[in-house]
Amino acid sequence: MAIPKSRAKETGEIRIGRDICIECGNIRAGARFSMYFRKILIPLFWLAVTDASVYCQGFYFKVSPGYNISVSNQRMPDYLAHQVSMATGSGFQWFSINLNVDEFSIASGLNLQAAAGYPLNDFISLELRFSTFTNSMKEFEASSSFGIYGKTEWDLKSYSLLPTVLLGRSFDKASVHILAWSGVGAAKLNITTTYNEDYREFEFDRQATLSWGYGLEFSYAISGNISLFTNIGINNSYYRPDKAHMVSSFVPPEYLAIFQKEIEYVDEISGLQVWSGGLPVYSSPEIRLKETLRSNSLNGGLGIKITPWK
């Protein structure tokens, strides 16, 4: 109902104030929300932040460069052969020669580890480690059953995730832990065989690796959040490739047969067809038995440990 003008003047506050009251209502609603926010939401937010901070306390991160030293050898895995043309009574023929090394290991080399960990209590801690490895000893003098001497070069790069358990305790600023780890990863392997000027380089498909080991770690706190540590241990890794293919050679690959460029590794060979000289069928990959490349090493490293929320 409209308000008479006379009354409107007397109650202009009410008429004009209809809009004013709506605006005031919005202001009051905003004030109430702000009050509720301060009374409820801010405490809840602070509680969440506090709980997260409390939960994060103890989490730490580590970085450690190190070196692996081989502690055992094996006969070089028979992963590939080198085909050479040799004179026979009926002319030149291709022969497949295996370049062998009796005492062989590529377990020595540089490693780099990074880890995130959390102490369950004063005696037990859990870590997830990321480890990389590159072998340092790559070239080997090799011979074959034909009395032919050549060289092989092995280039291995591996990457592993290693869940780790640490058992030990702290003494003032120092701590000592026994640790054990086991995990899986992936490895990339390239092998080059050389005979005189002739060379063949093969790249192996990326393949899973299994690693496990144990060791001892000593750390010393230099501040409330930073510690320095050193560790030593035994690491064991195992690698079994499935396939390999040629990436370069002295003879352009397009002039070589399929069996000279591709290799497949199987658990058992049966019904294998070969040509003269024991060579595989030209149009098929070479078939070889699977062999395990073992890397057993003594490893040591120095690193830094950071506990951000301590």
Secondary structure, 3 states (H helix, E strand, C coil): CCCCHHHHHHCHHHHCHHHHHHHHHHHHHHHHHHHHHHHHHHHHHHHHHHHHHHHHCCCEEEEEEEEEEECCCECCCCCCCEEEEEEECCEEEEEEECCECCCECCCCEEEEEEEEEEECCCCEEEEEEEEEEEECCCEEEEECCCCCEEEEEEEEEEEEEEEEEEEEEEECCEEEEEEEEEEEEEEEEEEEEEECCEEEEEEECCEEEEEEEEEEEEEEECCCCEEEEEEEEEEEEEECCCEEEEEEECCCHHHCCHHHHEEEEECCCCCCCECHHHCECCCCCEEEECCCEEEEEEEEEEEEEECCCC
